Amino acid sequence: MPSTLLREQALDRLRHDIAARWAGAVELSAQALTARFPKRPKLVAGWRLPGAIQEPPHDLLILLDERTPWSLPLVALPEATGGVSYPHLEADGHLCLTPTGTAYAMPVGVEHIEQLVADAEAVMSGGRTGANDDDFYSEAHSYWTLVEPSRSEVWLAAPAPNEHSLWFASRHGEDWVVGPTRDQLMTWLRWSGRQGGATEPCVVIRVGAPLHPRDYPLSAADLLKFADASGAAALVSSALGRWSAKQSLPVLIVYPHAGKDVLLGGLLPPPGSVRMPGAKHNGVPGFRHVPSRRGSARGTALAAAGGRFAHVRVVPVYRDFLVDRTAGQIPASLQKSHVVVVGCGALGGQLALQLAQAGVGRLSLVDDDVFTWQNVGRHVLDGRSVGKWKAQELAAVIRASFPDISVKTYVAPWDSLKADDWAEVDSADLWVSATGDAASNQHLDELVAAGEVPATVFCWLEPFAVAGHAVLHLAGSSRLRGLTDSAGRMLEPVSDLLSAPPPPKEPSCGAFYQPYSSLASLSTVVLTGELVLDALAGRATVSTHRVWVGSAESFGGNGLQIHPAWHGRLANLGYNRRFDLPVPPTP
């Protein structure tokens, strides 16, 4: 927040420059600003600029808030519109402008106002001619919710259907979750950690063309007419007949635009909360508050009630949308892929979460270990999971973000699955071994070579996380065994393990541990995750060894020496980088 002195100095300059630029400009009093914009309480100054634009209303208001001179001025019409009349124009007359040119340079000056006035001229002109009507469709959420704002949202637990449909809805706080079946809806709520109440019907009306604000249904009567014109009257009548009428009735309107679905949400209020015109008490006469086969009679009663229904934002929460929103368009093959993650510790746990966020469609998590307080410092789990199975807790974390993901857990050593659920894990596209256990990796390597286990990525960290490795073993290609001796020790680690100091030890028998931060391990998580995605996409066609090497200081600071085989590589190519190395043939 700028100091009062700095703000006043900026305002004095603007007063002078505005008067010089717009003859007859009138500064608005604090009382006038409050009366004109009661919902914008942080305004500190404003002017009416006569004849600022060529067409009616000709005048514009320029408004400054308390962050001046480090915030852009606001531009508004002299009078509120009370509704949606132009693109980028709010009900209180404020113009939502995307500034161009000098408007990005700070601190603010009269040149910013000149640019914004020119932008306002273009927006108003485009609104009069219909040239920017397309913005009504591509930014429909903004215009739809301007009509009858509500704090509620509708969360879409599955992609919108391709035809009129009757879905299910459950209220969670102020919001509603909707899905195509009751079972899918309840599963989403359970895995997301939310408690859903009784379900209500949800009407989904799909129309073939974008909806202009002039055609928005505002009241229940409007909505019934809209449904009838769209061929969904019978569906709405059925929903009204099933409605308990104790909660709102969610309605979705779906239309296509620019190759995507645009969704608008509405909530018909419970009849008991409606005040009929001229009535002294709430309630819609003749409306029974129990499900009834007479949906048409209920519709007639609602149509007579008048008043607007709430217009709410629809938020897709199903996994494909969330992943596409963050990671970009995900190939269908990745969405269908199945990855088994063996070992849900600091490395495997973070990796599993990242694979879910990257779009891997199905995960199997294998770990027979319990989460302890010693794990908390660098794991994706926290103290709430202490004393519980790592695999199950990790699955809960993943489902909390993606309740509709397919994730299965196995609280058992991976090799015991041959007797328990081998068909499930053997059908996977790829395994990942993040146990860091040499004997386990050797065993798994043998099974991959024999064709008994799918292709596998092995990953581990060197002491103190100064380096990390990811090795893809594709059946018929070189094996992990080509990188290790008969005991499973690496032939060419980055750090010389023979001269390495012993790791720290807790006061228990054999309780050695490796101190490193979660941040230090992230490079190996990325290294491994990228190799997994390359393998699933077919970009890695032969066995591959990728290595991350940290900073030179990380080796010396932990008393580690560089293995002789790495002296030349690091001298020529440097530290803090990735190396792609061939996997030697098995000796």
C-alpha positions, 0 to 999 in steps of 0.5 A: 500500500503506497503512503498517504503522501505518495498517493496525494502527490500522484493525485495532485499531478493527475488533477492537473493533467486531467484538467489540461487534457479534458476541458470541463472534467469534474472531480467527484466528491467522496459522497458522490463516489459512495452513492454511485458505487456503494459496493466499491468502498476503497475509491479515493478519487474520481472524475467525470470526463465529458465527451470522452467517447463519441457515442452515447453516453459520451461521458465516462467516469475515471476512478482511482482506488487506495493503491494509487499510483500503483494500480490502474484506474477504473473506467465506468459509465455515468449510470449503472446498467442494472444488467448485462447489456454490453460485453465487458460491462458490469451491472454497476457500469464498470467496464472490464478492460484489458489494458494495452500499451502504456497501461502496463507502465507504472506509476500511473499517469494521465497516459494510462487514462488516455489508453483506457478511454480508447479501450473503452471506446472500442469495447462500447463500439463493439458492443453496439455493433455486435462485433464482440458478442463472441465474448458473451459466449467465451466468457459466459460465466462472468455474464451469467453470474452477473444476473443473480449472483450467488456464492454457491457453485455447482461442481461437475463430477463427470463430463457433461452429457451429449444430450438432455439428461437427469443427473443426481446432486448432493449439497455440500455446504453452500455448494452442490456436487452433481454426477450422472449416477448416484453411485458415482456421486457418492464415490466422489464425495467419499473419496474427496473427504466430503459428506454428502446429504440426500440426493436431489435430481439435477436437470441437464439441458443441452442446446446446440447454439451459444446462449446470448444474455438477452435469452438468459432464463431469469425466473422459473417461468423463463426456465420452463419456457426455455426447457420447452423450446429446447425439447427438455420439458418432459425431463424438467417435469420428471425432475420436478416430480422427484424433487423433495423441495426441501433443498434447491433444485440444480439446473445445468445449461450446456452449449458448445463454443469454440470446440468446448462445452460451456456450462451455466448453472442455476438453483431453483429455490425451495418453494418454502423460501419463496415469497409470492407477490402480495403474500405475507408469508413464504410458500408457493400455494399448491406445492406439495413438499414431497415427491409427486408424479405431478411434475407439471402441476409443480411447474405451474405453481413455480411459474406463478411465483415470479422472482429470479433464481440464483445463477451460479458458476459451474466448476468441473472437478473430474480428473480429466478436466483438472489434469488438462487444465494444468498439464495440457492435453493428455494423450488417450494412451496415458489416460488409460495407462496403468502403473504399479509403484513399488515403495511409497516412501519419500521418493515413491510417494512423491512420484506417485502423486506427480504421475497422477497429476501428469495424467496417468490413468490408473495406479497400484501402490505397493508398500508394507510399511507403516508411516512414522514420525521419522518419515514426516520431514520429506514425505508428501504425507504428514503427521496425520498419517503416522501409524497408518499404512503408507500405501493406503494413506498415499492413495487417500492423498491422491484421491483427495485431489482426484476422487474419480482416479483408479488407485488400488493399494497393496499392503504387502511385499511386492513379491507376495502378490504373485499368490494374491493378486498377480493378474491385476499388477501383471496387467500393468503397462509399467512398474516403478521400483522406488524401494532402493533395496538392492536385493529386491531390485535384483529379483525384479530385474530377473523377472523383467528379463524373463518376461514375468513382469512388465517393463520396470523403472528402477529409481534410487538416491545416492547418499545425502541425495547428492545424485539420483538414478532412474533406470528403465529395463525393457524386456529384450534390452539391457538390464539393470544387472549391467550397471551393478555387481553380483551383490546389486551395488552400482559399478559406477556410482557418482560418489565413491561409496567405498570412501564415503563416511558412514551414514548417521544412526539412531540409537537402535540396532541397524537404524541407519538413515540418510539425511536429505531434504525433500527439495534435494530429492525433487530432481530425482523425482522429476528425472524418474517421472519423465522416464516413466512418461517417455516409456509409456509414450513409446519415446524410450525404445531401449533400456535407458539410464538417467542420472541427476548430479547435484552441485559440487558443494553438495559432495564436499559438504557431506564428505563424499568423493567423486567416483573415478568413472565420473571425473571426466564426465563432470569435468567436461559437462559440469554439475547440476545437470542430467546425464543420459547414459547407455545401459551396458549389456549384462556381464 
